Amino acid sequence: MDSQQGKTRIAGLRFGPYVTPVVAIGVVVECEVRGLVTVVGVTHGPIPWPVGERDGEAQPIVFKALARAVRQEESAAVAAAWGFTTAQVQQWRDKCRQPRRRKKQTISSPPIPWKREDDELVRVLSLAEAARLTGRTLTAVRKRRRALGLPDGRMKTQRSIRTGDKTLEHAAQAKQLLQTRTRELSESVDQLRETFRKARETLSFWKFQSSLNKG
């Protein structure tokens, strides 16, 4: 691949810019594909990129702009821009396809600022797709949509399922309450019948005693 072709491919990337991160040799960073790796060098592709070593194997570190490009761009375009193979980029994409797990935010790991291109993805894509392409959690994308004045991104079916669950729960509670009230009413009716029976027996007894006294 000549330099002109590389420049054309880089200029044709849909998102960006993609800047080589500044890291020092020996620093430990997190790769989204391999986990914690030690920086051991830099590639010599059109976009130079840090190389990380783990378990004796040195590979480009899939993090920062490269991780974002793997999610958002075509595999062939990323391969040309960074000097990798298309198969390698596709393998990274398969491993980076799911939204990232939530991490506790601390002073050393502050929230990742939202960029204009991220907001565009949030506006036009579904909740899950926007989370995958921006590398954020579903909760983060939902909060960002609310901050942009958009619906939170949940599908109507999801909301209807939740509403249906609450309706079923309320119906079950009402059924249980009705059964309790019916049982209490039945017990009250039985008590009234027993009281009425005893009253009739008592009245019959005194009528009989009265008739004996008159005789």
C-alpha positions in Angstrom: 0.0 0.0 0.0 1.5 3.3 -1.1 1.4 6.5 1.1 -1.2 8.2 -1.2 -3.6 5.3 -0.7 -3.1 5.4 3.1 -3.8 9.1 3.1 -7.0 8.6 1.1 -8.2 5.9 3.5 -7.4 8.1 6.5 -9.1 11.1 5.0 -12.2 8.9 4.3 -12.7 7.8 7.9 -16.2 8.9 9.0 -15.2 9.9 12.5 -12.2 11.4 14.1 -9.7 12.9 14.5 -7.7 10.0 15.8 -4.6 11.1 17.7 -1.8 8.9 18.9 -1.9 8.9 22.7 1.2 10.0 24.6 2.4 7.1 26.8 5.7 6.2 28.4 7.5 2.9 27.9 6.9 0.6 30.9 3.6 2.1 31.9 0.7 -0.3 32.5 -2.5 0.5 30.7 -5.8 -1.3 30.0 -6.4 -2.8 26.6 -10.1 -3.6 25.9 -9.2 -6.8 24.2 -6.4 -8.2 26.5 -6.8 -6.4 29.7 -3.8 -4.9 31.5 -0.7 -4.6 29.3 2.8 -3.0 29.6 3.7 -0.4 27.0 6.8 -1.6 25.2 6.9 0.5 22.0 5.0 2.2 19.1 3.9 0.9 15.7 5.2 2.6 12.5 1.9 2.7 10.6 0.2 5.8 9.1 -1.2 6.5 12.6 1.5 5.4 15.1 0.1 3.5 18.0 1.4 2.1 21.4 2.2 -1.6 21.6 1.5 -3.5 24.8 3.1 -6.7 26.1 1.3 -9.4 28.1 2.4 -13.0 28.7 5.4 -12.5 26.3 3.2 -11.3 23.4 3.3 -7.8 22.0 0.3 -6.4 20.2 -1.2 -2.9 19.5 -3.2 -1.7 22.5 -6.9 -1.4 21.7 -7.8 1.7 23.8 -8.6 5.3 23.4 -9.1 6.5 19.8 -8.2 3.1 18.3 -11.0 1.4 20.4 -13.4 4.1 19.3 -12.4 3.6 15.6 -12.8 -0.2 15.8 -16.4 0.3 17.0 -17.3 3.1 14.6 -15.4 2.7 11.4 -15.2 0.1 8.7 -12.6 -2.6 9.4 -10.8 -2.0 6.1 -10.5 1.7 6.8 -9.1 1.1 10.3 -6.6 -1.4 9.0 -5.4 1.0 6.3 -5.2 4.0 8.7 -3.2 2.1 11.4 -1.3 -0.3 9.3 -3.0 -3.5 10.6 -4.7 -6.3 8.8 -8.5 -6.3 8.2 -8.8 -9.7 10.0 -7.0 -8.3 13.1 -9.4 -5.3 13.2 -12.4 -7.6 12.7 -11.3 -9.8 15.6 -11.0 -6.7 17.8 -14.4 -5.5 16.8 -16.0 -8.8 17.8 -14.5 -8.5 21.2 -15.4 -4.9 21.6 -19.0 -5.3 20.3 -20.7 -5.3 23.7 -21.2 -2.1 25.8 -18.5 -1.7 28.4 -19.2 -2.6 32.0 -19.8 0.2 34.4 -16.6 1.3 36.3 -16.6 3.2 39.5 -15.6 6.8 38.9 -12.7 8.1 41.0 -10.3 11.1 41.0 -7.8 9.0 39.0 -10.5 7.8 36.5 -12.9 10.7 35.9 -15.9 10.5 33.6 -15.1 10.4 29.9 -16.2 13.6 28.3 -18.8 13.4 25.5 -17.7 14.5 22.1 -19.8 16.0 19.3 -19.6 12.8 17.2 -20.7 10.8 20.2 -23.7 12.9 20.7 -24.6 12.5 17.0 -24.5 8.7 17.5 -26.7 9.0 20.6 -29.2 11.1 18.7 -29.7 8.7 15.7 -29.0 5.2 16.9 -30.7 2.8 19.3 -29.7 2.7 22.9 -27.7 -0.6 22.6 -26.0 0.4 19.3 -25.0 3.8 20.6 -23.5 2.2 23.7 -21.5 -0.2 21.6 -20.1 2.4 19.2 -19.2 4.9 21.9 -17.8 2.3 24.2 -20.1 3.4 27.1 -22.6 1.7 29.3 -26.3 1.6 28.5 -27.0 3.7 31.6 -24.5 6.4 30.5 -26.1 6.6 27.0 -29.6 6.8 28.6 -28.4 9.7 30.8 -26.8 11.4 27.9 -30.0 11.2 25.9 -31.9 12.8 28.7 -29.3 15.5 29.0 -29.7 16.2 25.3 -33.5 16.5 25.7 -34.3 13.2 24.1 -36.3 10.2 25.3 -34.1 7.9 27.4 -34.0 5.4 24.5 -35.9 2.5 26.0 -38.2 0.7 23.5 -41.9 1.0 23.9 -42.1 -2.8 24.3 -39.8 -2.6 27.2 -41.9 0.1 28.8 -45.1 -1.9 28.1 -43.6 -5.0 29.7 -42.8 -3.0 32.8 -46.3 -1.5 32.8 -47.7 -5.0 32.2 -45.7 -6.4 35.1 -47.1 -3.7 37.4 -50.6 -4.3 36.2 -50.3 -8.0 36.9 -48.8 -7.2 40.3 -51.7 -4.9 41.2 -54.2 -7.5 39.9 -52.7 -10.1 42.1 -52.8 -7.8 45.1 -56.5 -7.0 44.4 -57.3 -10.7 44.0 -55.6 -11.5 47.3 -57.4 -8.6 49.1 -60.8 -9.7 47.6 -60.2 -13.3 48.8 -59.4 -12.1 52.3 -62.5 -9.9 52.5 -64.7 -12.7 51.2 -63.3 -15.1 53.8 -63.9 -12.5 56.5 -67.5 -12.0 55.3 -68.2 -15.7 55.2 -66.9 -16.1 58.8 -69.1 -13.1 59.9 -72.2 -14.7 58.2 -71.5 -18.1 59.9 -71.2 -16.3 63.3 -74.5 -14.5 62.7 -76.2 -17.8 61.8 -74.8 -19.5 65.0 -76.0 -16.5 67.1 -79.5 -16.7 65.5 -79.7 -20.5 66.1 -78.8 -20.1 69.8 -81.4 -17.2 70.1 -84.1 -19.4 68.6 -83.2 -22.3 71.0 -83.3 -19.9 74.0 -86.7 -18.5 72.9 -88.1 -22.0 72.4 -86.9 -23.0 75.9 -88.5 -20.1 77.6 -91.8 -20.6 75.7 -91.8 -24.2 76.9 -91.2 -23.2 80.5 -93.9 -20.6 80.3 -96.4 -23.1 79.0 -95.5 -25.5 81.9 -96.1 -22.7 84.5 -99.5 -21.9 83.1 -100.5 -25.5 83.2 
